[in-house]
């Protein structure tokens, strides 16, 4: 693949320290790529290196209420992310598209090596025309240890995506803007089963993108908000995300986040993340039984969780109230197991 076949969409607010680094790194590692900078009206863009500038009207954010404090604590900027990403992707003119946050930097172009590495798919669950690459940071199966350990279906990271331009247009094009109720004060279907107890949004931003894309092809999927997880939609989520995405860490992708990749917060919150090692194992399970994952040191927390899941699987996949009991039991004990591992590492 040549870089002149690629459009890079750099989306979001201008970070005066990181956005110039982002743009320079693209010129270095993808020298002939088209760069679209998709940001906001009245942004300071002087001296930045890009080919196309989109100055979008800012849709604003929502004051984000936290249940513990019962007062505004931060902003939900999902609509800003959607507008800048979607407008940039729809402006892309080349066959392939890399969507990057404006505070991410390329250390290399290693992600291109993985473009055709995982080419087996279950056709029943294939949606994209070609598997899309994305970040393992904040791609999740369940919440981290600062949360509850409950499932988080349909949660591929939105930090960066690389795929066919038509596939990314499909992914972002079907997603509506959030309204205030969805973004800051949602009435949950199962209030005691939220993956995190403080945010009051309907879905995590990553889920909002993915769920709206999935519902285009699976209109009958039952997943009303992020508390509404059950064995059926968890299994559907796994089938869809592992047949349509490949999850790469920093070492595999070369896409670096100064704010997140090296932080102690992310080192401590590896629980629940779809690491590259975990993705390979799930790829083997859902897509290609003959695939052999890389011979690296395994994540012991994940291995313990998988052993326990296999132990209770006959009960976990039963129907009705018994399924609910074993769903909660499994994910509660997963938290205890990973906490025990942390204390004994």
N, C-alpha and C positions, 0 to 999 in steps of 0.2 A: 504494500500500500504506500502511495506517495503522499506527501503532505499537501500537495496541490489538489488532492481529492477531498480535503477536509475543510469544513468550516468550524471554527471555534467560537462558541457563544460565551462571552464573559458577562455574567448577569449579576445585578445587584448594585448596592450603593458603592460609591467610590471610597475605598480605603486609601488614604494618601500614602501610607507606608507599603501596603501589600499589593494594591492593584497595579502600580507600575512594575513591581517584581513579577506579578502574574503575566502581564503583557510581554515583558522582556523574555520571560522563560518560554513563552509560546513561540516567539520569533527565533529563539535559539534552537529549540528541539523540534519544532514544526515550521521550518522557515518559509515554506510556500503556502501555508494555510491562510485562508480568509479569516480575519478576526473581526467579529461583530461585538462591539461594546454596547450592551443594553442596560441603560441606567435611567436616571430621573432628570426631568426638566430642571434647569438651573444648577446642574452638577458642574463641578470644576474639573474639566477634562483637558485643560491646556497641558501640552507636553506629553500626553499619553499616546502610545503607539497602537493604532487600530486602523482597520480599513473602512468599516462602516460604523457610524454612531447612531444609536437609537435613543432619543430622549423621551422617555415615556411619561405620561401623566401619572403621578403618584396616587394609587388607590387608597393609601393610608393603611393603618393597622388598627387593631382593637386592644384597648386596655385589657390585660389578661388577669382575671381574678384568680386568686389562689384560695382553696377551701380552708386551709389551716389558718391563714391570716385574715380572711374575709375582707380583703381590700386589694386594690390594684397593686401589682408588683412589677409588671413588665409589659411589653407589647407583643402581641401575636402578629407577626409580619408575613403570614402566609400569602395574602393577596399580593403583596409587593413581590414576593418570590415568583408567584405564578405569572404575573404580568410581564416582568422583565425576562423570565425564562421563555415563556410562550412566544412573545413578540420577537425575541431574538432567534429562536429556533425556526419560526415561520419565515424569517428573512433569510435563512441559510440557503445558499445557492449550489452547494456541492453535495456529492453523493453521501459523504459521511459527516457526522456532526459530533463534536465534543462540547458538552454543556458544562461550564465551570462556574462555580461561585467566584466573585471578584476578589476574594481573599485567599484563593488557592494558588499554589505555585507548582510548576512542573520541574521536578528534579531530573527527569529524563523522559523518554517516550516509551517506556517499557510496556505500557498497557497494549500497545499495538501487537506485541508478541502473542497476546492471548486472544486475538480476534477470532482465529479459527481453531483454537485449542479444544474448546468444548462444543463440538458440533453434533453431538447426539441429543435428540429431543424426543419426548413422547408427543406424537402428533396430536393426540387428543387435547393437550393443554398448551400447545404452541400458539402464541398470538403474534408476537413479533415475527417479521420475515427473517430476521437474524438475531441471535442472542445479543442483548445489550450488556455492556460492561458497566459496573458501578462500584462505588466505594463500600468497603466492609465497615467503615466507621458509621455508626448509627443505623446500619442494616441489622434488623433484629428478628428473632423468633419469640423472645419474651423479654420482659423489662429487666433492667440491670439491678444490682443489689441495693441501689438507693431507692428502688421501687418495690414492687410486691413480688416479682418473679412470675406474674401472670402472663399469658400469651399476648403477643402483639402481631396478629396476622397482617399480611399485605403491607410489610414495612421495609421495603428496600430503601437504602439511603438516597437522599436527593442532593448530596454534595456535588457529585459529578456523574455524568452519563456519557458513554461513547457508543454510538450505534449508527445504523442507517438513518439518514435524515428523515426519511418517511416514517420510520418507527418512532422517532422522538416527537415528530409532529402528531402522530397518533396518540402518544402517551400524554402530552400536555394539552392537546387540542380538545379533549373531551372533558376537561376539568373546569367546573364553574368557580366563580369567586365565592368565598365564604360569606355568609351573613353574620351579623353580630352574635346571634344566638349560637351558631356553630363555632364561632371563634373565641368566645369568652364566657359563655354562661349556659352551657348545654345541660339539659335535664337527662341524665343517664338512664338507660334501660335497666342496668344492674349496678347501682351505685357502689356496692361492696366489691365489685369485680373489675374496677379500673386498674390498668397496669401501673399507674402512678396516682397517688391520692391527692396531689395538689392541682395539676392543670385541669381546667374546666372546659377545655375544647372538646368538640365532638370526636375528632380523630387527631392523632399526631399529624403534623404536616406531611411526613413521608407517607402515612396511610391515606391521607386525603387524596393525594395524587393517584396512588395505586388503586384504591377502591373505586374511584370514579372511572378509571381506565378499565378495570376488571368488569364493572357493571355494564359497560358497553357490550361486552361479549358474553357475560353471564348475568343477564338482567334479573334472574331470580335468586341471586346469592343473598343470603340472610346475614347481614352484618350492619346493624343500624348505627352503632357507635363503638368505640374501642372497648367498652365493657361487654359487648355482645359476642364474645368468643365461645366457641363450642367445638367438639371434635370434627364436625363436618366442615366448618369454614376454615379451621386450622389445616386440615388435610388438603382442602382446595387451595389454600394459600401456598402451602409447600409445593404442590404440584405446579402451580402457575409460576411462582418466583424461581424455582429451580429449573424450570424448563424454558425460561425466558431471559434470565439474568445470569451473569457471572460476577462473583463478588471478589474484589481484589483489594489487598492491603497496600500499604505504602511501598513495601519491598517489591511487590508485583507490578503496581501501577506506575509508580514514580510521581503520583499526584500528592502533594504535601500540603497539610494544613498547619500553619504555625499556631493557630489558635487551639487546635484540637489534637492533632496527631501525637504530639510529644507531651501532652498534659498529663499530670498525675491522675486527673479525673478519668481519662479514658483508659489508662493502665489499670485503674481499680475497677472499671466498669466493663471489663471484657465479658463478663457473664451476659449471655443473651445475644452477643454480637455474632453475626454471620461472618466469621473469619474465613480467610482463604482455605485453611485446612478443613474447616467445617463444611464450607461449600463443596469442596472436592468429595467429601464423604456423602453428602446429600446428592450430589450429581451422580455418584455411583449408585445410590439407592433409587433415585427417581428417573434417571436418564440412561445410564450405561453401566450395567452390572459388571462389565469386563474392565472398567476403568480402575487403575491402581493409583490412589492418592500419593502425592509426594511423600517420601520417607523423611518426615520431619518429626520433631518431638510433638506429641499430641497434647491437646489441652485436657488436663486431667479432670477439670470440672465438667467439661462437656462429656467425657467418657463416663463418669459416674452417673450423670443425668441420663445418658443413653441406656446404660445397664438397667437403671431403675424403670425407665419408660418401657423397655422390653418386658420387664417383669410383670408390670400391671397392664400391659396393652390389651389382653383379652377382656379385662373389666372396663378399661378406659374407653374402648370403642363400642361398649354396649349402649343401648338407647334409653332415653328417659332419665328419671331422677338418679339412677345409679351412675349414669354417665357423668352427671353434674358432680356427684360426690367424688368420683375418681379423678375428674378434671382438676378440681380444687386440691385434692390430696396430692396429685402428682406435682403440680406447680408449687404448692406450699413446701413439699419435701425437697424440691429442687433448690429452693432458697436455702433450706437448712443444710443441704449437702454442700453447696458452694460456699456457704459461710463457714462450715467446718473445714473445708479445704483451705480457705484463706487463713484461718487461725493456725493451721498446721503446716503451711508452706514455709 
